[in-house]
Amino acid sequence: MSNLEEQYQKMIETLEKSIKDKEKLEKAKEQLDDIVSIVVEDCEHILDKYDEKVQLIESKNSENEMRIAILEEKVKYFEKMVELDDYDFFITCPYCGFEFQTDYDDEVETVNCPECGKAFDVDWDDEEEDNSDEK
């Protein structure tokens, strides 16, 4: 028997010992039952709210786990990109049309065509090279 049930039984016994008038005893027991019912209903309501919040947290946790998994995949992808030793780009010479490969270097603004030897400007941020200045 739980502690609550034991306390309830003790209260009933105390009422039965203290109140000899049957009608008053029954009225007191009814009032005690009403109070206990209210407390039990309140506890059930609290537990229902608790369960709702736990379910919401679990749902959010599941969503966050999916987001974390997606982010981890993206991080792995970017790590692979960063780990690559060669950042090779294919460039087409605007003068002779020769296509060649070169390493990325954002400090270099001009490259020389290995075929015709002419120099031209390279914009690493744009897919098209700036061909306006011949050197």
Biotite code that builds the C-alpha atoms (Angstrom):
import biotite.structure as struc

atoms = struc.array([
    struc.Atom([0.000, 0.000, 0.000], chain_id="A", res_id=1, res_name="MET", atom_name="CA", element="C"),
    struc.Atom([1.321, 3.431, -0.910], chain_id="A", res_id=2, res_name="SER", atom_name="CA", element="C"),
    struc.Atom([2.007, 6.144, 1.623], chain_id="A", res_id=3, res_name="ASN", atom_name="CA", element="C"),
    struc.Atom([-0.975, 8.147, 0.335], chain_id="A", res_id=4, res_name="LEU", atom_name="CA", element="C"),
    struc.Atom([-3.315, 5.204, 0.825], chain_id="A", res_id=5, res_name="GLU", atom_name="CA", element="C"),
    struc.Atom([-1.952, 4.621, 4.343], chain_id="A", res_id=6, res_name="GLU", atom_name="CA", element="C"),
    struc.Atom([-2.531, 8.267, 5.238], chain_id="A", res_id=7, res_name="GLN", atom_name="CA", element="C"),
    struc.Atom([-6.037, 8.118, 3.789], chain_id="A", res_id=8, res_name="TYR", atom_name="CA", element="C"),
    struc.Atom([-6.857, 5.006, 5.844], chain_id="A", res_id=9, res_name="GLN", atom_name="CA", element="C"),
    struc.Atom([-5.496, 6.659, 9.001], chain_id="A", res_id=10, res_name="LYS", atom_name="CA", element="C"),
    struc.Atom([-7.711, 9.694, 8.385], chain_id="A", res_id=11, res_name="MET", atom_name="CA", element="C"),
    struc.Atom([-10.763, 7.464, 7.937], chain_id="A", res_id=12, res_name="ILE", atom_name="CA", element="C"),
    struc.Atom([-9.931, 5.592, 11.148], chain_id="A", res_id=13, res_name="GLU", atom_name="CA", element="C"),
    struc.Atom([-9.470, 8.867, 13.024], chain_id="A", res_id=14, res_name="THR", atom_name="CA", element="C"),
    struc.Atom([-12.826, 10.125, 11.735], chain_id="A", res_id=15, res_name="LEU", atom_name="CA", element="C"),
    struc.Atom([-14.542, 6.868, 12.723], chain_id="A", res_id=16, res_name="GLU", atom_name="CA", element="C"),
    struc.Atom([-13.048, 7.053, 16.234], chain_id="A", res_id=17, res_name="LYS", atom_name="CA", element="C"),
    struc.Atom([-13.804, 10.746, 16.647], chain_id="A", res_id=18, res_name="SER", atom_name="CA", element="C"),
    struc.Atom([-17.310, 11.003, 15.160], chain_id="A", res_id=19, res_name="ILE", atom_name="CA", element="C"),
    struc.Atom([-19.946, 8.746, 16.682], chain_id="A", res_id=20, res_name="LYS", atom_name="CA", element="C"),
    struc.Atom([-22.912, 10.251, 14.852], chain_id="A", res_id=21, res_name="ASP", atom_name="CA", element="C"),
    struc.Atom([-23.291, 8.109, 11.685], chain_id="A", res_id=22, res_name="LYS", atom_name="CA", element="C"),
    struc.Atom([-24.722, 10.949, 9.598], chain_id="A", res_id=23, res_name="GLU", atom_name="CA", element="C"),
    struc.Atom([-21.875, 13.343, 10.494], chain_id="A", res_id=24, res_name="LYS", atom_name="CA", element="C"),
    struc.Atom([-19.322, 10.564, 9.948], chain_id="A", res_id=25, res_name="LEU", atom_name="CA", element="C"),
    struc.Atom([-20.631, 9.868, 6.443], chain_id="A", res_id=26, res_name="GLU", atom_name="CA", element="C"),
    struc.Atom([-20.642, 13.606, 5.664], chain_id="A", res_id=27, res_name="LYS", atom_name="CA", element="C"),
    struc.Atom([-17.010, 13.913, 6.844], chain_id="A", res_id=28, res_name="ALA", atom_name="CA", element="C"),
    struc.Atom([-15.995, 10.867, 4.749], chain_id="A", res_id=29, res_name="LYS", atom_name="CA", element="C"),
    struc.Atom([-17.714, 12.363, 1.687], chain_id="A", res_id=30, res_name="GLU", atom_name="CA", element="C"),
    struc.Atom([-15.873, 15.647, 2.172], chain_id="A", res_id=31, res_name="GLN", atom_name="CA", element="C"),
    struc.Atom([-12.565, 13.801, 2.567], chain_id="A", res_id=32, res_name="LEU", atom_name="CA", element="C"),
    struc.Atom([-13.302, 11.800, -0.603], chain_id="A", res_id=33, res_name="ASP", atom_name="CA", element="C"),
    struc.Atom([-14.131, 15.023, -2.459], chain_id="A", res_id=34, res_name="ASP", atom_name="CA", element="C"),
    struc.Atom([-10.806, 16.566, -1.408], chain_id="A", res_id=35, res_name="ILE", atom_name="CA", element="C"),
    struc.Atom([-8.893, 13.432, -2.376], chain_id="A", res_id=36, res_name="VAL", atom_name="CA", element="C"),
    struc.Atom([-10.687, 13.352, -5.760], chain_id="A", res_id=37, res_name="SER", atom_name="CA", element="C"),
    struc.Atom([-9.745, 16.969, -6.420], chain_id="A", res_id=38, res_name="ILE", atom_name="CA", element="C"),
    struc.Atom([-6.108, 16.287, -5.532], chain_id="A", res_id=39, res_name="VAL", atom_name="CA", element="C"),
    struc.Atom([-6.033, 13.161, -7.732], chain_id="A", res_id=40, res_name="VAL", atom_name="CA", element="C"),
    struc.Atom([-7.594, 15.051, -10.669], chain_id="A", res_id=41, res_name="GLU", atom_name="CA", element="C"),
    struc.Atom([-5.071, 17.857, -10.253], chain_id="A", res_id=42, res_name="ASP", atom_name="CA", element="C"),
    struc.Atom([-2.231, 15.327, -10.175], chain_id="A", res_id=43, res_name="CYS", atom_name="CA", element="C"),
    struc.Atom([-3.558, 13.625, -13.301], chain_id="A", res_id=44, res_name="GLU", atom_name="CA", element="C"),
    struc.Atom([-3.821, 16.997, -15.036], chain_id="A", res_id=45, res_name="HIS", atom_name="CA", element="C"),
    struc.Atom([-0.245, 17.828, -14.038], chain_id="A", res_id=46, res_name="ILE", atom_name="CA", element="C"),
    struc.Atom([0.958, 14.447, -15.280], chain_id="A", res_id=47, res_name="LEU", atom_name="CA", element="C"),
    struc.Atom([-0.890, 14.917, -18.581], chain_id="A", res_id=48, res_name="ASP", atom_name="CA", element="C"),
    struc.Atom([0.787, 18.304, -19.066], chain_id="A", res_id=49, res_name="LYS", atom_name="CA", element="C"),
    struc.Atom([4.123, 16.752, -18.127], chain_id="A", res_id=50, res_name="TYR", atom_name="CA", element="C"),
    struc.Atom([3.606, 13.982, -20.720], chain_id="A", res_id=51, res_name="ASP", atom_name="CA", element="C"),
    struc.Atom([2.723, 16.566, -23.381], chain_id="A", res_id=52, res_name="GLU", atom_name="CA", element="C"),
    struc.Atom([5.891, 18.513, -22.637], chain_id="A", res_id=53, res_name="LYS", atom_name="CA", element="C"),
    struc.Atom([8.007, 15.358, -22.688], chain_id="A", res_id=54, res_name="VAL", atom_name="CA", element="C"),
    struc.Atom([6.531, 14.435, -26.081], chain_id="A", res_id=55, res_name="GLN", atom_name="CA", element="C"),
    struc.Atom([7.211, 17.944, -27.385], chain_id="A", res_id=56, res_name="LEU", atom_name="CA", element="C"),
    struc.Atom([10.803, 17.783, -26.128], chain_id="A", res_id=57, res_name="ILE", atom_name="CA", element="C"),
    struc.Atom([11.271, 14.349, -27.700], chain_id="A", res_id=58, res_name="GLU", atom_name="CA", element="C"),
    struc.Atom([9.862, 15.638, -30.983], chain_id="A", res_id=59, res_name="SER", atom_name="CA", element="C"),
    struc.Atom([12.155, 18.680, -30.933], chain_id="A", res_id=60, res_name="LYS", atom_name="CA", element="C"),
    struc.Atom([15.058, 16.453, -29.958], chain_id="A", res_id=61, res_name="ASN", atom_name="CA", element="C"),
    struc.Atom([14.341, 14.216, -32.931], chain_id="A", res_id=62, res_name="SER", atom_name="CA", element="C"),
    struc.Atom([14.193, 17.247, -35.235], chain_id="A", res_id=63, res_name="GLU", atom_name="CA", element="C"),
    struc.Atom([17.456, 18.547, -33.801], chain_id="A", res_id=64, res_name="ASN", atom_name="CA", element="C"),
    struc.Atom([19.120, 15.152, -34.249], chain_id="A", res_id=65, res_name="GLU", atom_name="CA", element="C"),
    struc.Atom([18.106, 15.206, -37.923], chain_id="A", res_id=66, res_name="MET", atom_name="CA", element="C"),
    struc.Atom([19.444, 18.747, -38.294], chain_id="A", res_id=67, res_name="ARG", atom_name="CA", element="C"),
    struc.Atom([22.689, 17.738, -36.590], chain_id="A", res_id=68, res_name="ILE", atom_name="CA", element="C"),
    struc.Atom([23.041, 14.751, -38.923], chain_id="A", res_id=69, res_name="ALA", atom_name="CA", element="C"),
    struc.Atom([22.567, 17.021, -41.944], chain_id="A", res_id=70, res_name="ILE", atom_name="CA", element="C"),
    struc.Atom([25.092, 19.517, -40.571], chain_id="A", res_id=71, res_name="LEU", atom_name="CA", element="C"),
    struc.Atom([27.569, 16.728, -39.850], chain_id="A", res_id=72, res_name="GLU", atom_name="CA", element="C"),
    struc.Atom([27.296, 15.568, -43.465], chain_id="A", res_id=73, res_name="GLU", atom_name="CA", element="C"),
    struc.Atom([27.884, 19.120, -44.675], chain_id="A", res_id=74, res_name="LYS", atom_name="CA", element="C"),
    struc.Atom([30.861, 19.499, -42.342], chain_id="A", res_id=75, res_name="VAL", atom_name="CA", element="C"),
    struc.Atom([32.331, 16.223, -43.644], chain_id="A", res_id=76, res_name="LYS", atom_name="CA", element="C"),
    struc.Atom([31.892, 17.492, -47.189], chain_id="A", res_id=77, res_name="TYR", atom_name="CA", element="C"),
    struc.Atom([33.613, 20.799, -46.400], chain_id="A", res_id=78, res_name="PHE", atom_name="CA", element="C"),
    struc.Atom([36.376, 19.012, -44.496], chain_id="A", res_id=79, res_name="GLU", atom_name="CA", element="C"),
    struc.Atom([37.056, 16.910, -47.578], chain_id="A", res_id=80, res_name="LYS", atom_name="CA", element="C"),
    struc.Atom([37.139, 20.055, -49.673], chain_id="A", res_id=81, res_name="MET", atom_name="CA", element="C"),
    struc.Atom([39.582, 21.716, -47.280], chain_id="A", res_id=82, res_name="VAL", atom_name="CA", element="C"),
    struc.Atom([41.770, 18.602, -47.023], chain_id="A", res_id=83, res_name="GLU", atom_name="CA", element="C"),
    struc.Atom([42.322, 18.517, -50.771], chain_id="A", res_id=84, res_name="LEU", atom_name="CA", element="C"),
    struc.Atom([45.871, 19.578, -51.505], chain_id="A", res_id=85, res_name="ASP", atom_name="CA", element="C"),
    struc.Atom([45.119, 20.758, -54.993], chain_id="A", res_id=86, res_name="ASP", atom_name="CA", element="C"),
    struc.Atom([42.512, 23.329, -55.743], chain_id="A", res_id=87, res_name="TYR", atom_name="CA", element="C"),
    struc.Atom([42.789, 22.877, -59.460], chain_id="A", res_id=88, res_name="ASP", atom_name="CA", element="C"),
    struc.Atom([40.840, 25.068, -61.806], chain_id="A", res_id=89, res_name="PHE", atom_name="CA", element="C"),
    struc.Atom([40.483, 24.705, -65.525], chain_id="A", res_id=90, res_name="PHE", atom_name="CA", element="C"),
    struc.Atom([41.107, 27.925, -67.400], chain_id="A", res_id=91, res_name="ILE", atom_name="CA", element="C"),
    struc.Atom([40.756, 28.647, -71.103], chain_id="A", res_id=92, res_name="THR", atom_name="CA", element="C"),
    struc.Atom([43.190, 31.095, -72.611], chain_id="A", res_id=93, res_name="CYS", atom_name="CA", element="C"),
    struc.Atom([41.232, 33.980, -74.147], chain_id="A", res_id=94, res_name="PRO", atom_name="CA", element="C"),
    struc.Atom([43.917, 34.377, -76.850], chain_id="A", res_id=95, res_name="TYR", atom_name="CA", element="C"),
    struc.Atom([44.532, 30.890, -78.214], chain_id="A", res_id=96, res_name="CYS", atom_name="CA", element="C"),
    struc.Atom([41.658, 28.900, -76.655], chain_id="A", res_id=97, res_name="GLY", atom_name="CA", element="C"),
    struc.Atom([44.012, 26.439, -74.933], chain_id="A", res_id=98, res_name="PHE", atom_name="CA", element="C"),
    struc.Atom([42.434, 24.898, -71.831], chain_id="A", res_id=99, res_name="GLU", atom_name="CA", element="C"),
    struc.Atom([44.780, 24.204, -68.934], chain_id="A", res_id=100, res_name="PHE", atom_name="CA", element="C"),
    struc.Atom([44.679, 23.404, -65.275], chain_id="A", res_id=101, res_name="GLN", atom_name="CA", element="C"),
    struc.Atom([46.132, 25.605, -62.522], chain_id="A", res_id=102, res_name="THR", atom_name="CA", element="C"),
    struc.Atom([46.154, 25.675, -58.740], chain_id="A", res_id=103, res_name="ASP", atom_name="CA", element="C"),
    struc.Atom([43.927, 28.118, -56.908], chain_id="A", res_id=104, res_name="TYR", atom_name="CA", element="C"),
    struc.Atom([45.859, 31.043, -55.477], chain_id="A", res_id=105, res_name="ASP", atom_name="CA", element="C"),
    struc.Atom([43.827, 34.112, -54.566], chain_id="A", res_id=106, res_name="ASP", atom_name="CA", element="C"),
    struc.Atom([47.006, 36.209, -54.431], chain_id="A", res_id=107, res_name="GLU", atom_name="CA", element="C"),
    struc.Atom([47.712, 35.588, -58.110], chain_id="A", res_id=108, res_name="VAL", atom_name="CA", element="C"),
    struc.Atom([45.851, 37.950, -60.409], chain_id="A", res_id=109, res_name="GLU", atom_name="CA", element="C"),
    struc.Atom([47.555, 37.103, -63.695], chain_id="A", res_id=110, res_name="THR", atom_name="CA", element="C"),
    struc.Atom([48.401, 33.746, -65.282], chain_id="A", res_id=111, res_name="VAL", atom_name="CA", element="C"),
    struc.Atom([50.426, 32.904, -68.352], chain_id="A", res_id=112, res_name="ASN", atom_name="CA", element="C"),
    struc.Atom([49.048, 30.539, -70.955], chain_id="A", res_id=113, res_name="CYS", atom_name="CA", element="C"),
    struc.Atom([51.402, 27.550, -71.247], chain_id="A", res_id=114, res_name="PRO", atom_name="CA", element="C"),
    struc.Atom([50.560, 27.267, -74.975], chain_id="A", res_id=115, res_name="GLU", atom_name="CA", element="C"),
    struc.Atom([50.876, 30.798, -76.355], chain_id="A", res_id=116, res_name="CYS", atom_name="CA", element="C"),
    struc.Atom([52.676, 32.406, -73.407], chain_id="A", res_id=117, res_name="GLY", atom_name="CA", element="C"),
    struc.Atom([50.358, 35.389, -73.192], chain_id="A", res_id=118, res_name="LYS", atom_name="CA", element="C"),
    struc.Atom([49.353, 36.682, -69.746], chain_id="A", res_id=119, res_name="ALA", atom_name="CA", element="C"),
    struc.Atom([45.785, 37.432, -68.742], chain_id="A", res_id=120, res_name="PHE", atom_name="CA", element="C"),
    struc.Atom([43.926, 38.386, -65.570], chain_id="A", res_id=121, res_name="ASP", atom_name="CA", element="C"),
    struc.Atom([42.035, 35.789, -63.551], chain_id="A", res_id=122, res_name="VAL", atom_name="CA", element="C"),
    struc.Atom([39.121, 36.498, -61.221], chain_id="A", res_id=123, res_name="ASP", atom_name="CA", element="C"),
    struc.Atom([39.025, 33.528, -58.804], chain_id="A", res_id=124, res_name="TRP", atom_name="CA", element="C"),
    struc.Atom([35.616, 34.534, -57.470], chain_id="A", res_id=125, res_name="ASP", atom_name="CA", element="C"),
    struc.Atom([33.969, 34.569, -60.873], chain_id="A", res_id=126, res_name="ASP", atom_name="CA", element="C"),
    struc.Atom([33.669, 31.694, -63.307], chain_id="A", res_id=127, res_name="GLU", atom_name="CA", element="C"),
    struc.Atom([34.655, 33.914, -66.219], chain_id="A", res_id=128, res_name="GLU", atom_name="CA", element="C"),
    struc.Atom([38.112, 35.434, -66.398], chain_id="A", res_id=129, res_name="GLU", atom_name="CA", element="C"),
    struc.Atom([38.666, 39.170, -66.916], chain_id="A", res_id=130, res_name="ASP", atom_name="CA", element="C"),
    struc.Atom([40.395, 39.353, -70.308], chain_id="A", res_id=131, res_name="ASN", atom_name="CA", element="C"),
    struc.Atom([40.639, 43.119, -70.618], chain_id="A", res_id=132, res_name="SER", atom_name="CA", element="C"),
    struc.Atom([44.299, 43.593, -69.646], chain_id="A", res_id=133, res_name="ASP", atom_name="CA", element="C"),
    struc.Atom([46.987, 41.912, -71.742], chain_id="A", res_id=134, res_name="GLU", atom_name="CA", element="C"),
    struc.Atom([50.442, 41.860, -70.236], chain_id="A", res_id=135, res_name="LYS", atom_name="CA", element="C"),
])
